[in-house]
Amino acid sequence: MKQRDLKNCGFCRFMRGVAFGGLGAMIGGYSALLLGSPRNEAIYYATFCAIALTAFINRKRKGRED
């Protein structure tokens, strides 16, 4: 019987993306505000940081079998 990989199911990947996207947005947005960026520009930094953190977490690692 084939073993199911519960750490990499579609729902798990979605939830990881949501969680790390939120963390990235928080880090990027509030960092930009603390560094003196206006609020309308901080949203761009928050969006970029959310995408970057999510991509960094979900990247394929060497030696990991999929």
C-alpha angles and dihedrals in degrees: 000000000000115000114235118231102223094175093065105038119133094256092049091052090049093050092047089052092050094047097047092039089058093047091048092049091050093049095045098042098045092042090054091049092049090051091055103261116150117253094249091057096042090068089064091052090047092052094047093047092048091054093044095049093046092049091047093052096044097045120121114258126214113260094018113126120222 
